[in-house]
Amino acid sequence: MEMWTAAYLEHTKDLRAPGNTMVVFDGYSSHLSIRVLRLFRYKNVIVCALPSHTSHLTQTLDFTVFGPMKAHARQCLSVCSDSPANAWAMLNVYAACEIITQAYVLSNTPGNIRAGFSRTGIHPLNPRVFTDASFDLSRTYERDNTPDEA
């Protein structure tokens, strides 16, 4: 964690000069030491820790970048495999890299990234994005600390 923190602070130095930056953590306790929190505070970094057991709802980029990226990759792969010109071609590492790169470029856009933060209520801050019903899945653990039997 210390190496990542140092790298983050180095790479965001210019961004933090006029104001703050934000780091969003998944809420896992080993990711948030008092030392790191103090350092971030001193260096104008806002820390947003997501509540435990909510990552299925709060992973900003999963909804608006990586989900669409997977869909784009599947679509590109389908187009390649359905093309008569590729009837005897084998998918190799180079073709796979081209497909993934194309999907990445189509999905990893500033608009998609902003939409992820908005959809999860992180920015702009919107605590009403989720209702109590959003967390019903987690409530099974509150009763007897064991998951429902399948």
Secondary structure by P-SEA (a helix, b strand, c coil): caaaaaaaaaaaccccccbbbbbbcccccccccaaaaaaaaaabbbbbbccccccccccccccccaaaaaaaaaaaaaaaaaccccccccccaaaaaaaaaaaaaacccaaaaaaaaaaacccccccccccccccccccccccccccccc
